[in-house]
Amino acid sequence: MRATMGAQAATAEVSRLRARLEQMQGRRLDAPVLPTLPALAALLPGGGLRPGAAYSVAPSASLLLALLARPSQEGSWCAVVGMPELGAEAAEQLGVDLSRLVLIPDPGARWLAVTATVADVLPVVAVRPGGRVGDAETARLSARLREKGTVLLVQGVWPQAEASLGIDTPEWSGVGDGHGYLTGRTLTVSVTSRYRPLPRRARMLLPDDTGGVAVDPVGLAEAAPVAGRRERMRAVG
């Protein structure tokens, strides 16, 4: 009897803390999320991108485009701000629906104002910050994201991010003894968040031999890169 009462009290306390956290953040932890590609969904909190939240993304064009692919395929308009080198061809190869992609290569010094304006009308916005952002500006933009239900993908560090996505140990394939064509790349994608004490990791093909994204059959989720694999060529991008 005493054990049952203790369990009920613990459950009630967890529910109280959960409600308090949701109230502070302005959203439910189990709220619907925008879908992502299956390889990435397994790593993200809630299995997708949470509307109203910001995510910190490593400086990898491939990873960023992979995050935009599924939302655009499902009908969500996406914008990319401040990344002039990002090409439409690369976006299409990674599955982004170009008919729902808006590119703003050079927003200038007012990049933050441009980002906030775009976030008012489009559900997914990716940006490379053009300078430092103060606490007050971050708070205003965060409130705007929650109000509109917009997902913000920031290429770089961002305060109070829902989750941070990083990459490690990239390895290209397709090059023989100093010659040949690059056909694919494996790398470790890791996701840390405020909801998990430890990061989730998976070895992925990004891109694979079709230009898409897939879990590396040799490197399963939660596993470190396989030891002893011959490194052929390293690159970050």
Sequence and secondary structure as in RCSB ss.txt:
>XXXX:A:sequence
MRATMGAQAATAEVSRLRARLEQMQGRRLDAPVLPTLPALAALLPGGGLRPGAAYSVAPSASLLLALLARPSQEG
SWCAVVGMPELGAEAAEQLGVDLSRLVLIPDPGARWLAVTATVADVLPVVAVRPGGRVGDAETARLSARLREKGT
VLLVQGVWPQAEASLGIDTPEWSGVGDGHGYLTGRTLTVSVTSRYRPLPRRARMLLPDDTGGVAVDPVGLAEAAP
VAGRRERMRAVG
>XXXX:A:secstr
 HHHHHHHHHHHHHHHHHHHHHHHHTS TT   EE  HHHHTTSGGGEE TT EEEE S HHHHHHHHHHHHHTT
  EEEES TT  HHHHHHTT  GGGEEEE   GGGHHHHHHHHHTT SEEEE  SS   HHHHHHHHHHHHHHT 
EEEEES  TT SEEEEEEEEEEEEE SS EEEEEEEEEEEEEETT SS EEEEEESS TTSS EE SSS TT   
 TT         
